[in-house]
């Protein structure tokens, strides 16, 4: 089974800081996704990537960027963290022929 | 474009009672359908999926779901719930005509609370 690892379970950052959220999957496969989850809003897609150095905006990309230098690693970047980015962030992997996604355990980010 | 509606944001139920969590989707193309479960402070775990074939799909932990194309529904059921089923449940849809490409679209979730 694919394993998706997010580097931190809990993070507290200050407003204006640059924040990196890391996600690593142990299969040399293509599709990776970043979601944020907020009460009453479900999961909303921030960015996704189908290959190295490829990225596509999801539904709520504002205030975020991503980096995919290697297939197994997909990083979410908050250029200047704001309090409204306090949320649970979930990384997911969906390989070719793997019709659903495998999720990481999530990072709960608090911006103060 | 696809969309998913989970009709109940919260469902309280007593232990050993049956439960149904409702999910409706809209799509002009064929779809794949999924239910995920999220236990407190954890990521999402796949419960079951419908890709094709039999409309009744069985998943883990005694859950099942029925795909109804005419009603555009994919309701999740369990005949007898346990305290340990307390979690949030998400329905999701994906285009079925593009191979495994196409992003998952999620509903807003249903919180199942099982009381003793």
Interface residues (C-beta under 8 A of the other chain):
Chain A: X4 X31 X33 X35 X40 X41 X42 X43 X45 X48 X50 X58 X90 X92 X94 X95 X96 X97 X98 X99 X100 X101 X102 X103 X104 X105 X106 X108
Chain B: X9 X32 X34 X36 X41 X42 X43 X44 X45 X46 X49 X51 X90 X92 X94 X99 X100 X101 X103 X104 X106 X107 X108 X109
